[in-house]
Amino acid sequence: MRIATLAAAVSVLAGSCAAQQAGGPAEVAPKPSPGAPQVGTYVGRLPCADCAGTDTRLTLFGPWDFRFRLQQTHVGAPGGDVDATSQGEYVILRGNAVDPDATVFKLGVEGETPYFQRLTDDEIRLLNREQRPITSSANLSLRRVR
């Protein structure tokens, strides 16, 4: 049911973005709403430059309240594991640097802007700052757990 809700929200929002301006993806503005349901939670271990990996849990809320919670643990960081939590709004972009039909989630995280491309209903993949796929043998995907 939640997958269908996310798919319906993305379809409606993607359709409303069809009139995007040339030169970049169109953004869907957040529309806050009290008591918005959870769209999905995605988990996985992403690469880390100075640790064993970053255990990541991303929860997207919606489809009416475009908010997220990003919980990360940098495993084996110098000095021990380091936990970090970010919350904020996200936007859904139509298209990225290589695929005009891609659905991309742009997280509003202070100091950085992570981008995740929806690959399937159950998988999203980290993109680079230019919204291009990252060439790496490391895992860059988060998988839906609910």
N, CA, C and O atoms as CSV, one atom per row, in Angstrom:
chain,resi,resn,atom,element,x,y,z
A,1,MET,N,N,0.824,-1.190,0.000
A,1,MET,CA,C,0.000,0.000,0.000
A,1,MET,C,C,0.867,1.252,0.000
A,1,MET,O,O,0.596,2.202,-0.735
A,2,ARG,N,N,1.921,1.252,0.836
A,2,ARG,CA,C,2.795,2.421,0.884
A,2,ARG,C,C,3.541,2.595,-0.426
A,2,ARG,O,O,3.778,3.721,-0.863
A,3,ILE,N,N,3.915,1.481,-1.058
A,3,ILE,CA,C,4.606,1.561,-2.344
A,3,ILE,C,C,3.674,2.199,-3.366
A,3,ILE,O,O,4.091,3.045,-4.157
A,4,ALA,N,N,2.413,1.787,-3.341
A,4,ALA,CA,C,1.450,2.362,-4.275
A,4,ALA,C,C,1.265,3.853,-3.996
A,4,ALA,O,O,1.139,4.647,-4.929
A,5,THR,N,N,1.247,4.241,-2.711
A,5,THR,CA,C,1.110,5.645,-2.349
A,5,THR,C,C,2.285,6.446,-2.871
A,5,THR,O,O,2.093,7.518,-3.445
A,6,LEU,N,N,3.521,5.939,-2.682
A,6,LEU,CA,C,4.709,6.636,-3.171
A,6,LEU,C,C,4.673,6.718,-4.684
A,6,LEU,O,O,4.961,7.771,-5.254
A,7,ALA,N,N,4.320,5.614,-5.350
A,7,ALA,CA,C,4.286,5.609,-6.801
A,7,ALA,C,C,3.254,6.604,-7.315
A,7,ALA,O,O,3.511,7.320,-8.283
A,8,ALA,N,N,2.084,6.655,-6.673
A,8,ALA,CA,C,1.052,7.598,-7.098
A,8,ALA,C,C,1.507,9.031,-6.880
A,8,ALA,O,O,1.297,9.886,-7.741
A,9,ALA,N,N,2.127,9.301,-5.741
A,9,ALA,CA,C,2.608,10.657,-5.453
A,9,ALA,C,C,3.679,11.067,-6.445
A,9,ALA,O,O,3.667,12.188,-6.952
A,10,VAL,N,N,4.601,10.163,-6.721
A,10,VAL,CA,C,5.674,10.471,-7.663
A,10,VAL,C,C,5.098,10.692,-9.054
A,10,VAL,O,O,5.538,11.597,-9.763
A,11,SER,N,N,4.114,9.875,-9.462
A,11,SER,CA,C,3.513,10.028,-10.785
A,11,SER,C,C,2.813,11.372,-10.922
A,11,SER,O,O,2.971,12.059,-11.932
A,12,VAL,N,N,2.042,11.746,-9.908
A,12,VAL,CA,C,1.345,13.027,-9.944
A,12,VAL,C,C,2.344,14.173,-9.973
A,12,VAL,O,O,2.210,15.108,-10.762
A,13,LEU,N,N,3.342,14.089,-9.108
A,13,LEU,CA,C,4.331,15.148,-9.034
A,13,LEU,C,C,5.183,15.204,-10.282
A,13,LEU,O,O,5.511,16.291,-10.757
A,14,ALA,N,N,5.548,14.059,-10.821
A,14,ALA,CA,C,6.351,14.040,-12.035
A,14,ALA,C,C,5.566,14.640,-13.190
A,14,ALA,O,O,6.129,15.361,-14.013
A,15,GLY,N,N,4.296,14.354,-13.258
A,15,GLY,CA,C,3.474,14.933,-14.312
A,15,GLY,C,C,3.377,16.439,-14.189
A,15,GLY,O,O,3.356,17.144,-15.199
A,16,SER,N,N,3.318,16.942,-12.968
A,16,SER,CA,C,3.240,18.381,-12.774
A,16,SER,C,C,4.552,19.066,-13.082
A,16,SER,O,O,4.600,20.289,-13.210
A,17,CYS,N,N,5.628,18.285,-13.204
A,17,CYS,CA,C,6.946,18.844,-13.490
A,17,CYS,C,C,7.264,18.810,-14.971
A,17,CYS,O,O,8.356,19.220,-15.366
A,18,ALA,N,N,6.354,18.338,-15.802
A,18,ALA,CA,C,6.662,18.171,-17.213
A,18,ALA,C,C,7.047,19.474,-17.885
A,18,ALA,O,O,7.764,19.467,-18.885
A,19,ALA,N,N,6.586,20.580,-17.354
A,19,ALA,CA,C,6.890,21.879,-17.948
A,19,ALA,C,C,8.144,22.477,-17.339
A,19,ALA,O,O,8.174,23.662,-17.009
A,20,GLN,N,N,9.179,21.664,-17.188
A,20,GLN,CA,C,10.412,22.140,-16.581
A,20,GLN,C,C,11.147,23.076,-17.516
A,20,GLN,O,O,10.966,23.028,-18.733
A,21,GLN,N,N,11.985,23.936,-16.934
A,21,GLN,CA,C,12.778,24.858,-17.725
A,21,GLN,C,C,13.981,24.129,-18.285
A,21,GLN,O,O,14.481,23.179,-17.682
A,22,ALA,N,N,14.443,24.575,-19.438
A,22,ALA,CA,C,15.635,23.978,-20.041
A,22,ALA,C,C,16.840,24.280,-19.180
A,22,ALA,O,O,16.937,25.355,-18.587
A,23,GLY,N,N,17.753,23.337,-19.111
A,23,GLY,CA,C,18.993,23.561,-18.383
A,23,GLY,C,C,19.015,22.935,-17.012
A,23,GLY,O,O,20.058,22.985,-16.360
A,24,GLY,N,N,17.944,22.352,-16.533
A,24,GLY,CA,C,17.982,21.725,-15.218
A,24,GLY,C,C,16.673,21.079,-14.877
A,24,GLY,O,O,15.653,21.350,-15.510
A,25,PRO,N,N,16.692,20.213,-13.865
A,25,PRO,CA,C,15.469,19.520,-13.479
A,25,PRO,C,C,14.490,20.454,-12.785
A,25,PRO,O,O,14.888,21.437,-12.161
A,26,ALA,N,N,13.220,20.140,-12.899
A,26,ALA,CA,C,12.191,20.915,-12.225
A,26,ALA,C,C,12.059,20.438,-10.791
A,26,ALA,O,O,12.209,19.249,-10.514
A,27,GLU,N,N,11.779,21.356,-9.881
A,27,GLU,CA,C,11.593,21.007,-8.478
A,27,GLU,C,C,10.118,21.059,-8.126
A,27,GLU,O,O,9.376,21.902,-8.629
A,28,VAL,N,N,9.701,20.146,-7.256
A,28,VAL,CA,C,8.352,20.145,-6.724
A,28,VAL,C,C,8.451,20.727,-5.321
A,28,VAL,O,O,9.107,20.151,-4.453
A,29,ALA,N,N,7.813,21.850,-5.099
A,29,ALA,CA,C,7.926,22.534,-3.811
A,29,ALA,C,C,7.239,21.742,-2.709
A,29,ALA,O,O,6.187,21.147,-2.940
A,30,PRO,N,N,7.826,21.725,-1.503
A,30,PRO,CA,C,7.205,21.045,-0.381
A,30,PRO,C,C,5.884,21.704,-0.002
A,30,PRO,O,O,5.738,22.924,-0.072
A,31,LYS,N,N,4.932,20.879,0.398
A,31,LYS,CA,C,3.641,21.372,0.864
A,31,LYS,C,C,3.388,20.788,2.248
A,31,LYS,O,O,2.883,19.670,2.356
A,32,PRO,N,N,3.728,21.519,3.313
A,32,PRO,CA,C,3.569,20.981,4.664
A,32,PRO,C,C,2.118,20.616,4.967
A,32,PRO,O,O,1.183,21.281,4.522
A,33,SER,N,N,1.961,19.562,5.722
A,33,SER,CA,C,0.647,19.101,6.130
A,33,SER,C,C,0.778,18.381,7.461
A,33,SER,O,O,1.638,17.514,7.611
A,34,PRO,N,N,-0.065,18.727,8.435
A,34,PRO,CA,C,0.035,18.051,9.733
A,34,PRO,C,C,-0.334,16.579,9.636
A,34,PRO,O,O,-1.260,16.208,8.914
A,35,GLY,N,N,0.387,15.751,10.359
A,35,GLY,CA,C,0.074,14.334,10.445
A,35,GLY,C,C,0.297,13.559,9.165
A,35,GLY,O,O,-0.402,12.577,8.914
A,36,ALA,N,N,1.253,13.972,8.350
A,36,ALA,CA,C,1.496,13.281,7.084
A,36,ALA,C,C,2.011,11.868,7.328
A,36,ALA,O,O,2.802,11.653,8.247
A,37,PRO,N,N,1.578,10.907,6.526
A,37,PRO,CA,C,2.029,9.531,6.709
A,37,PRO,C,C,3.462,9.330,6.218
A,37,PRO,O,O,3.996,10.136,5.456
A,38,GLN,N,N,4.053,8.264,6.660
A,38,GLN,CA,C,5.402,7.904,6.233
A,38,GLN,C,C,5.332,7.274,4.857
A,38,GLN,O,O,4.532,6.365,4.634
A,39,VAL,N,N,6.155,7.742,3.929
A,39,VAL,CA,C,6.194,7.173,2.586
A,39,VAL,C,C,7.075,5.939,2.564
A,39,VAL,O,O,6.720,4.929,1.956
A,40,GLY,N,N,8.225,6.015,3.224
A,40,GLY,CA,C,9.097,4.860,3.228
A,40,GLY,C,C,10.370,5.108,4.002
A,40,GLY,O,O,10.797,6.247,4.193
A,41,THR,N,N,10.974,4.005,4.448
A,41,THR,CA,C,12.265,4.047,5.119
A,41,THR,C,C,13.215,3.166,4.331
A,41,THR,O,O,12.895,2.026,3.994
A,42,TYR,N,N,14.388,3.711,4.042
A,42,TYR,CA,C,15.414,3.037,3.256
A,42,TYR,C,C,16.671,2.917,4.101
A,42,TYR,O,O,17.053,3.868,4.784
A,43,VAL,N,N,17.317,1.758,4.063
A,43,VAL,CA,C,18.517,1.534,4.871
A,43,VAL,C,C,19.627,0.903,4.027
A,43,VAL,O,O,19.375,0.273,3.001
A,44,GLY,N,N,20.848,1.092,4.488
A,44,GLY,CA,C,22.000,0.477,3.842
A,44,GLY,C,C,23.279,1.063,4.407
A,44,GLY,O,O,23.250,2.005,5.199
A,45,ARG,N,N,24.392,0.499,3.995
A,45,ARG,CA,C,25.703,1.006,4.404
A,45,ARG,C,C,26.346,1.666,3.190
A,45,ARG,O,O,26.597,1.015,2.175
A,46,LEU,N,N,26.609,2.953,3.305
A,46,LEU,CA,C,27.249,3.722,2.243
A,46,LEU,C,C,28.734,3.858,2.537
A,46,LEU,O,O,29.151,3.745,3.690
A,47,PRO,N,N,29.538,4.102,1.503
A,47,PRO,CA,C,30.980,4.229,1.723
A,47,PRO,C,C,31.335,5.454,2.565
A,47,PRO,O,O,30.582,6.425,2.642
A,48,CYS,N,N,32.502,5.370,3.187
A,48,CYS,CA,C,32.991,6.441,4.055
A,48,CYS,C,C,34.498,6.572,3.827
A,48,CYS,O,O,35.207,5.567,3.779
A,49,ALA,N,N,34.988,7.802,3.685
A,49,ALA,CA,C,36.408,8.028,3.393
A,49,ALA,C,C,37.320,7.661,4.558
A,49,ALA,O,O,38.433,7.180,4.344
A,50,ASP,N,N,36.860,7.883,5.791
A,50,ASP,CA,C,37.739,7.652,6.943
A,50,ASP,C,C,37.141,6.702,7.970
A,50,ASP,O,O,37.474,6.774,9.153
A,51,CYS,N,N,36.252,5.806,7.520
A,51,CYS,CA,C,35.674,4.821,8.431
A,51,CYS,C,C,35.297,3.569,7.646
A,51,CYS,O,O,35.462,3.523,6.427
A,52,ALA,N,N,34.795,2.564,8.338
A,52,ALA,CA,C,34.440,1.294,7.702
A,52,ALA,C,C,33.196,1.398,6.825
A,52,ALA,O,O,32.984,0.569,5.940
A,53,GLY,N,N,32.394,2.394,7.065
A,53,GLY,CA,C,31.166,2.590,6.299
A,53,GLY,C,C,30.199,3.439,7.085
A,53,GLY,O,O,30.359,3.630,8.291
A,54,THR,N,N,29.190,3.949,6.398
A,54,THR,CA,C,28.181,4.785,7.049
A,54,THR,C,C,26.848,4.066,7.010
A,54,THR,O,O,26.207,3.994,5.962
A,55,ASP,N,N,26.423,3.527,8.164
A,55,ASP,CA,C,25.101,2.917,8.255
A,55,ASP,C,C,24.078,4.037,8.142
A,55,ASP,O,O,24.092,4.983,8.929
A,56,THR,N,N,23.185,3.924,7.154
A,56,THR,CA,C,22.283,5.018,6.816
A,56,THR,C,C,20.845,4.548,6.873
A,56,THR,O,O,20.509,3.463,6.398
A,57,ARG,N,N,19.999,5.382,7.462
A,57,ARG,CA,C,18.558,5.139,7.532
A,57,ARG,C,C,17.882,6.438,7.115
A,57,ARG,O,O,17.965,7.444,7.820
A,58,LEU,N,N,17.212,6.414,5.966
A,58,LEU,CA,C,16.529,7.594,5.431
A,58,LEU,C,C,15.032,7.333,5.435
A,58,LEU,O,O,14.555,6.391,4.801
A,59,THR,N,N,14.297,8.169,6.151
A,59,THR,CA,C,12.846,8.074,6.178
A,59,THR,C,C,12.268,9.273,5.454
A,59,THR,O,O,12.548,10.421,5.799
A,60,LEU,N,N,11.452,8.989,4.439
A,60,LEU,CA,C,10.762,10.030,3.684
A,60,LEU,C,C,9.309,10.051,4.121
A,60,LEU,O,O,8.652,9.010,4.164
A,61,PHE,N,N,8.813,11.221,4.440
A,61,PHE,CA,C,7.417,11.383,4.837
A,61,PHE,C,C,6.663,12.025,3.688
A,61,PHE,O,O,7.241,12.778,2.904
A,62,GLY,N,N,5.399,11.736,3.587
A,62,GLY,CA,C,4.592,12.304,2.514
A,62,GLY,C,C,3.353,11.459,2.311
A,62,GLY,O,O,3.046,10.621,3.160
A,63,PRO,N,N,2.657,11.639,1.259
A,63,PRO,CA,C,2.999,12.423,0.088
A,63,PRO,C,C,2.631,13.901,0.178
A,63,PRO,O,O,2.876,14.645,-0.771
A,64,TRP,N,N,2.051,14.345,1.289
A,64,TRP,CA,C,1.653,15.748,1.381
A,64,TRP,C,C,2.678,16.601,2.108
A,64,TRP,O,O,2.746,17.809,1.883
A,65,ASP,N,N,3.456,16.006,2.953
A,65,ASP,CA,C,4.448,16.725,3.746
A,65,ASP,C,C,5.816,16.209,3.344
A,65,ASP,O,O,6.219,15.131,3.779
A,66,PHE,N,N,6.533,16.948,2.530
A,66,PHE,CA,C,7.810,16.497,1.989
A,66,PHE,C,C,8.925,16.732,3.000
A,66,PHE,O,O,9.733,17.647,2.846
A,67,ARG,N,N,8.961,15.901,4.032
A,67,ARG,CA,C,9.979,16.004,5.071
A,67,ARG,C,C,10.735,14.686,5.137
A,67,ARG,O,O,10.230,13.642,4.722
A,68,PHE,N,N,11.951,14.752,5.664
A,68,PHE,CA,C,12.767,13.554,5.788
A,68,PHE,C,C,13.492,13.561,7.130
A,68,PHE,O,O,13.632,14.595,7.783
A,69,ARG,N,N,13.950,12.365,7.518
A,69,ARG,CA,C,14.861,12.191,8.658
A,69,ARG,C,C,15.976,11.270,8.164
A,69,ARG,O,O,15.718,10.163,7.692
A,70,LEU,N,N,17.209,11.740,8.280
A,70,LEU,CA,C,18.383,10.992,7.841
A,70,LEU,C,C,19.223,10.679,9.074
A,70,LEU,O,O,19.767,11.578,9.715
A,71,GLN,N,N,19.322,9.382,9.398
A,71,GLN,CA,C,20.111,8.937,10.547
A,71,GLN,C,C,21.312,8.166,10.019
A,71,GLN,O,O,21.166,7.239,9.222
A,72,GLN,N,N,22.509,8.559,10.473
A,72,GLN,CA,C,23.722,7.912,9.994
A,72,GLN,C,C,24.655,7.612,11.152
A,72,GLN,O,O,24.761,8.392,12.098
A,73,THR,N,N,25.335,6.466,11.068
A,73,THR,CA,C,26.382,6.095,12.009
A,73,THR,C,C,27.638,5.818,11.200
A,73,THR,O,O,27.666,4.912,10.366
A,74,HIS,N,N,28.674,6.603,11.452
A,74,HIS,CA,C,29.968,6.400,10.801
A,74,HIS,C,C,30.694,5.340,11.617
A,74,HIS,O,O,31.252,5.630,12.675
A,75,VAL,N,N,30.681,4.106,11.113
A,75,VAL,CA,C,31.195,2.938,11.822
A,75,VAL,C,C,32.718,2.897,11.737
A,75,VAL,O,O,33.290,2.986,10.650
A,76,GLY,N,N,33.365,2.762,12.886
A,76,GLY,CA,C,34.817,2.656,12.923
A,76,GLY,C,C,35.537,3.952,12.606
A,76,GLY,O,O,36.678,3.936,12.143
A,77,ALA,N,N,34.884,5.067,12.850
A,77,ALA,CA,C,35.525,6.367,12.631
A,77,ALA,C,C,36.631,6.563,13.663
A,77,ALA,O,O,36.580,5.968,14.740
A,78,PRO,N,N,37.631,7.389,13.350
A,78,PRO,CA,C,38.673,7.679,14.347
A,78,PRO,C,C,38.025,8.162,15.644
A,78,PRO,O,O,37.250,9.118,15.639
A,79,GLY,N,N,38.332,7.521,16.712
A,79,GLY,CA,C,37.727,7.883,17.995
A,79,GLY,C,C,36.446,7.133,18.298
A,79,GLY,O,O,35.833,7.360,19.341
A,80,GLY,N,N,36.027,6.243,17.406
A,80,GLY,CA,C,34.820,5.453,17.652
A,80,GLY,C,C,33.683,5.834,16.718
A,80,GLY,O,O,33.790,6.773,15.929
A,81,ASP,N,N,32.591,5.083,16.824
A,81,ASP,CA,C,31.424,5.333,15.982
A,81,ASP,C,C,30.867,6.733,16.256
A,81,ASP,O,O,30.854,7.200,17.395
A,82,VAL,N,N,30.410,7.386,15.192
A,82,VAL,CA,C,29.860,8.733,15.313
A,82,VAL,C,C,28.461,8.731,14.713
A,82,VAL,O,O,28.273,8.365,13.552
A,83,ASP,N,N,27.475,9.145,15.517
A,83,ASP,CA,C,26.085,9.223,15.071
A,83,ASP,C,C,25.753,10.645,14.632
A,83,ASP,O,O,26.231,11.618,15.216
A,84,ALA,N,N,24.929,10.749,13.598
A,84,ALA,CA,C,24.463,12.049,13.125
A,84,ALA,C,C,23.033,11.891,12.627
A,84,ALA,O,O,22.692,10.892,11.993
A,85,THR,N,N,22.200,12.887,12.919
A,85,THR,CA,C,20.821,12.897,12.452
A,85,THR,C,C,20.524,14.245,11.826
A,85,THR,O,O,20.839,15.289,12.399
A,86,SER,N,N,19.918,14.220,10.651
A,86,SER,CA,C,19.496,15.432,9.957
A,86,SER,C,C,18.013,15.308,9.657
A,86,SER,O,O,17.507,14.216,9.399
A,87,GLN,N,N,17.324,16.439,9.694
A,87,GLN,CA,C,15.918,16.476,9.327
A,87,GLN,C,C,15.687,17.712,8.485
A,87,GLN,O,O,16.420,18.695,8.594
A,88,GLY,N,N,14.683,17.661,7.657
A,88,GLY,CA,C,14.368,18.823,6.839
A,88,GLY,C,C,13.373,18.474,5.770
A,88,GLY,O,O,12.644,17.487,5.870
A,89,GLU,N,N,13.350,19.304,4.735
A,89,GLU,CA,C,12.447,19.096,3.621
A,89,GLU,C,C,13.215,18.520,2.438
A,89,GLU,O,O,14.420,18.726,2.296
A,90,TYR,N,N,12.493,17.800,1.602
A,90,TYR,CA,C,13.087,17.315,0.358
A,90,TYR,C,C,12.192,17.743,-0.794
A,90,TYR,O,O,11.018,18.063,-0.608
A,91,VAL,N,N,12.770,17.741,-1.985
A,91,VAL,CA,C,12.000,17.995,-3.193
A,91,VAL,C,C,12.208,16.819,-4.130
A,91,VAL,O,O,13.212,16.111,-4.054
A,92,ILE,N,N,11.252,16.628,-5.001
A,92,ILE,CA,C,11.332,15.572,-6.003
A,92,ILE,C,C,11.654,16.242,-7.331
A,92,ILE,O,O,10.941,17.139,-7.780
A,93,LEU,N,N,12.730,15.794,-7.945
A,93,LEU,CA,C,13.162,16.341,-9.223
A,93,LEU,C,C,12.786,15.392,-10.349
A,93,LEU,O,O,12.819,14.172,-10.189
A,94,ARG,N,N,12.437,15.955,-11.462
A,94,ARG,CA,C,12.160,15.155,-12.662
A,94,ARG,C,C,13.391,15.261,-13.561
A,94,ARG,O,O,13.694,16.331,-14.090
A,95,GLY,N,N,14.091,14.151,-13.725
A,95,GLY,CA,C,15.279,14.122,-14.564
A,95,GLY,C,C,16.541,14.418,-13.775
A,95,GLY,O,O,16.513,15.071,-12.731
A,96,ASN,N,N,17.653,13.916,-14.308
A,96,ASN,CA,C,18.958,14.232,-13.734
A,96,ASN,C,C,19.931,14.469,-14.888
A,96,ASN,O,O,19.508,14.621,-16.035
A,97,ALA,N,N,21.217,14.501,-14.595
A,97,ALA,CA,C,22.215,14.842,-15.607
A,97,ALA,C,C,22.281,13.838,-16.754
A,97,ALA,O,O,22.751,14.189,-17.836
A,98,VAL,N,N,21.830,12.611,-16.555
A,98,VAL,CA,C,21.939,11.594,-17.606
A,98,VAL,C,C,20.608,10.961,-18.017
A,98,VAL,O,O,20.550,10.287,-19.045
A,99,ASP,N,N,19.550,11.158,-17.252
A,99,ASP,CA,C,18.269,10.523,-17.552
A,99,ASP,C,C,17.138,11.531,-17.351
A,99,ASP,O,O,16.820,11.874,-16.213
A,100,PRO,N,N,16.525,12.013,-18.437
A,100,PRO,CA,C,15.471,13.014,-18.300
A,100,PRO,C,C,14.206,12.496,-17.619
A,100,PRO,O,O,13.362,13.291,-17.206
A,101,ASP,N,N,14.063,11.177,-17.497
A,101,ASP,CA,C,12.880,10.598,-16.861
A,101,ASP,C,C,13.136,10.131,-15.429
A,101,ASP,O,O,12.241,9.575,-14.793
A,102,ALA,N,N,14.330,10.346,-14.923
A,102,ALA,CA,C,14.666,9.873,-13.573
A,102,ALA,C,C,13.858,10.611,-12.518
A,102,ALA,O,O,13.514,11.782,-12.682
A,103,THR,N,N,13.561,9.908,-11.436
A,103,THR,CA,C,12.964,10.525,-10.262
A,103,THR,C,C,14.068,10.637,-9.222
A,103,THR,O,O,14.660,9.635,-8.822
A,104,VAL,N,N,14.342,11.872,-8.786
A,104,VAL,CA,C,15.446,12.136,-7.869
A,104,VAL,C,C,14.916,12.850,-6.637
A,104,VAL,O,O,14.133,13.795,-6.739
A,105,PHE,N,N,15.355,12.386,-5.464
A,105,PHE,CA,C,15.027,13.040,-4.204
A,105,PHE,C,C,16.208,13.917,-3.816
A,105,PHE,O,O,17.328,13.426,-3.674
A,106,LYS,N,N,15.968,15.194,-3.646
A,106,LYS,CA,C,16.998,16.153,-3.240
A,106,LYS,C,C,16.728,16.519,-1.783
A,106,LYS,O,O,15.725,17.157,-1.463
A,107,LEU,N,N,17.641,16.104,-0.908
A,107,LEU,CA,C,17.466,16.358,0.521
A,107,LEU,C,C,18.042,17.709,0.891
A,107,LEU,O,O,19.143,18.053,0.460
A,108,GLY,N,N,17.327,18.462,1.668
A,108,GLY,CA,C,17.813,19.755,2.151
A,108,GLY,C,C,18.566,19.582,3.448
A,108,GLY,O,O,18.015,19.798,4.527
A,109,VAL,N,N,19.839,19.189,3.346
A,109,VAL,CA,C,20.692,18.983,4.515
A,109,VAL,C,C,21.658,20.157,4.598
A,109,VAL,O,O,22.307,20.503,3.610
A,110,GLU,N,N,21.753,20.767,5.766
A,110,GLU,CA,C,22.623,21.921,5.944
A,110,GLU,C,C,24.072,21.568,5.595
A,110,GLU,O,O,24.616,20.581,6.089
A,111,GLY,N,N,24.686,22.384,4.739
A,111,GLY,CA,C,26.081,22.190,4.382
A,111,GLY,C,C,26.316,21.233,3.231
A,111,GLY,O,O,27.431,21.163,2.713
A,112,GLU,N,N,25.299,20.495,2.816
A,112,GLU,CA,C,25.429,19.564,1.697
A,112,GLU,C,C,24.044,19.302,1.122
A,112,GLU,O,O,23.032,19.618,1.748
A,113,THR,N,N,24.005,18.734,-0.048
A,113,THR,CA,C,22.732,18.405,-0.670
A,113,THR,C,C,22.819,17.010,-1.266
A,113,THR,O,O,23.201,16.860,-2.426
A,114,PRO,N,N,22.474,15.990,-0.496
A,114,PRO,CA,C,22.485,14.639,-1.060
A,114,PRO,C,C,21.357,14.454,-2.076
A,114,PRO,O,O,20.250,14.965,-1.902
A,115,TYR,N,N,21.663,13.722,-3.126
A,115,TYR,CA,C,20.688,13.359,-4.148
A,115,TYR,C,C,20.591,11.843,-4.186
A,115,TYR,O,O,21.608,11.150,-4.162
A,116,PHE,N,N,19.358,11.323,-4.245
A,116,PHE,CA,C,19.129,9.893,-4.388
A,116,PHE,C,C,18.180,9.681,-5.561
A,116,PHE,O,O,17.135,10.326,-5.648
A,117,GLN,N,N,18.551,8.769,-6.466
A,117,GLN,CA,C,17.692,8.438,-7.595
A,117,GLN,C,C,16.884,7.198,-7.267
A,117,GLN,O,O,17.413,6.216,-6.748
A,118,ARG,N,N,15.601,7.253,-7.574
A,118,ARG,CA,C,14.727,6.095,-7.388
A,118,ARG,C,C,14.988,5.120,-8.525
A,118,ARG,O,O,14.756,5.440,-9.690
A,119,LEU,N,N,15.472,3.926,-8.183
A,119,LEU,CA,C,15.716,2.891,-9.187
A,119,LEU,C,C,14.511,1.978,-9.340
A,119,LEU,O,O,14.118,1.630,-10.454
A,120,THR,N,N,13.922,1.590,-8.200
A,120,THR,CA,C,12.709,0.765,-8.175
A,120,THR,C,C,11.885,1.249,-6.989
A,120,THR,O,O,12.287,2.176,-6.286
A,121,ASP,N,N,10.738,0.625,-6.768
A,121,ASP,CA,C,9.925,0.965,-5.599
A,121,ASP,C,C,10.672,0.691,-4.299
A,121,ASP,O,O,10.368,1.285,-3.265
A,122,ASP,N,N,11.652,-0.212,-4.357
A,122,ASP,CA,C,12.338,-0.633,-3.139
A,122,ASP,C,C,13.813,-0.243,-3.077
A,122,ASP,O,O,14.512,-0.669,-2.158
A,123,GLU,N,N,14.305,0.553,-4.026
A,123,GLU,CA,C,15.725,0.897,-4.018
A,123,GLU,C,C,15.955,2.320,-4.514
A,123,GLU,O,O,15.412,2.738,-5.537
A,124,ILE,N,N,16.782,3.061,-3.753
A,124,ILE,CA,C,17.255,4.372,-4.182
A,124,ILE,C,C,18.777,4.339,-4.149
A,124,ILE,O,O,19.372,3.595,-3.370
A,125,ARG,N,N,19.409,5.158,-5.006
A,125,ARG,CA,C,20.871,5.130,-5.138
A,125,ARG,C,C,21.427,6.538,-5.025
A,125,ARG,O,O,20.890,7.475,-5.617
A,126,LEU,N,N,22.505,6.686,-4.263
A,126,LEU,CA,C,23.182,7.961,-4.078
A,126,LEU,C,C,23.782,8.436,-5.392
A,126,LEU,O,O,24.403,7.658,-6.116
A,127,LEU,N,N,23.595,9.724,-5.701
A,127,LEU,CA,C,24.190,10.353,-6.875
A,127,LEU,C,C,25.245,11.358,-6.417
A,127,LEU,O,O,25.296,11.726,-5.244
A,128,ASN,N,N,26.089,11.799,-7.361
A,128,ASN,CA,C,27.066,12.826,-6.994
A,128,ASN,C,C,26.414,14.208,-7.007
A,128,ASN,O,O,25.218,14.333,-7.270
A,129,ARG,N,N,27.202,15.243,-6.723
A,129,ARG,CA,C,26.659,16.605,-6.619
A,129,ARG,C,C,26.091,17.129,-7.935
A,129,ARG,O,O,25.257,18.035,-7.940
A,130,GLU,N,N,26.545,16.557,-9.053
A,130,GLU,CA,C,26.035,16.957,-10.357
A,130,GLU,C,C,24.856,16.082,-10.782
A,130,GLU,O,O,24.412,16.143,-11.928
A,131,GLN,N,N,24.357,15.279,-9.865
A,131,GLN,CA,C,23.237,14.360,-10.089
A,131,GLN,C,C,23.561,13.304,-11.139
A,131,GLN,O,O,22.701,12.906,-11.925
A,132,ARG,N,N,24.799,12.862,-11.139
A,132,ARG,CA,C,25.235,11.790,-12.035
A,132,ARG,C,C,25.479,10.530,-11.200
A,132,ARG,O,O,25.843,10.619,-10.027
A,133,PRO,N,N,25.280,9.366,-11.807
A,133,PRO,CA,C,25.618,8.128,-11.102
A,133,PRO,C,C,27.106,8.113,-10.740
A,133,PRO,O,O,27.946,8.588,-11.504
A,134,ILE,N,N,27.409,7.574,-9.591
A,134,ILE,CA,C,28.785,7.470,-9.120
A,134,ILE,C,C,29.341,6.125,-9.578
A,134,ILE,O,O,28.731,5.081,-9.347
A,135,THR,N,N,30.502,6.161,-10.228
A,135,THR,CA,C,31.141,4.927,-10.662
A,135,THR,C,C,31.973,4.392,-9.505
A,135,THR,O,O,32.982,4.983,-9.120
A,136,SER,N,N,31.536,3.270,-8.963
A,136,SER,CA,C,32.210,2.694,-7.800
A,136,SER,C,C,31.772,1.245,-7.639
A,136,SER,O,O,30.653,0.875,-7.995
A,137,SER,N,N,32.672,0.433,-7.096
A,137,SER,CA,C,32.304,-0.945,-6.773
A,137,SER,C,C,31.637,-1.011,-5.402
A,137,SER,O,O,31.090,-2.047,-5.026
A,138,ALA,N,N,31.683,0.090,-4.658
A,138,ALA,CA,C,31.056,0.139,-3.326
A,138,ALA,C,C,29.535,0.213,-3.458
A,138,ALA,O,O,29.011,0.667,-4.475
A,139,ASN,N,N,28.846,-0.233,-2.432
A,139,ASN,CA,C,27.394,-0.131,-2.399
A,139,ASN,C,C,26.994,1.330,-2.247
A,139,ASN,O,O,27.478,2.021,-1.350
A,140,LEU,N,N,26.120,1.796,-3.113
A,140,LEU,CA,C,25.619,3.174,-3.041
A,140,LEU,C,C,24.095,3.192,-2.931
A,140,LEU,O,O,23.472,4.247,-3.054
A,141,SER,N,N,23.502,2.029,-2.701
A,141,SER,CA,C,22.049,1.918,-2.656
A,141,SER,C,C,21.532,1.784,-1.239
A,141,SER,O,O,22.190,1.234,-0.355
A,142,LEU,N,N,20.325,2.310,-1.054
A,142,LEU,CA,C,19.560,2.080,0.162
A,142,LEU,C,C,18.324,1.304,-0.252
A,142,LEU,O,O,17.734,1.575,-1.298
A,143,ARG,N,N,17.934,0.345,0.563
A,143,ARG,CA,C,16.778,-0.499,0.235
A,143,ARG,C,C,15.640,-0.228,1.209
A,143,ARG,O,O,15.856,0.002,2.399
A,144,ARG,N,N,14.448,-0.259,0.686
A,144,ARG,CA,C,13.246,0.017,1.461
A,144,ARG,C,C,12.977,-1.104,2.461
A,144,ARG,O,O,13.000,-2.284,2.111
A,145,VAL,N,N,12.724,-0.719,3.707
A,145,VAL,CA,C,12.368,-1.689,4.738
A,145,VAL,C,C,10.913,-1.556,5.155
A,145,VAL,O,O,10.347,-2.499,5.709
A,146,ARG,N,N,10.297,-0.411,4.904
A,146,ARG,CA,C,8.860,-0.218,5.149
A,146,ARG,C,C,8.386,1.040,4.492
A,146,ARG,O,O,7.206,1.378,4.583
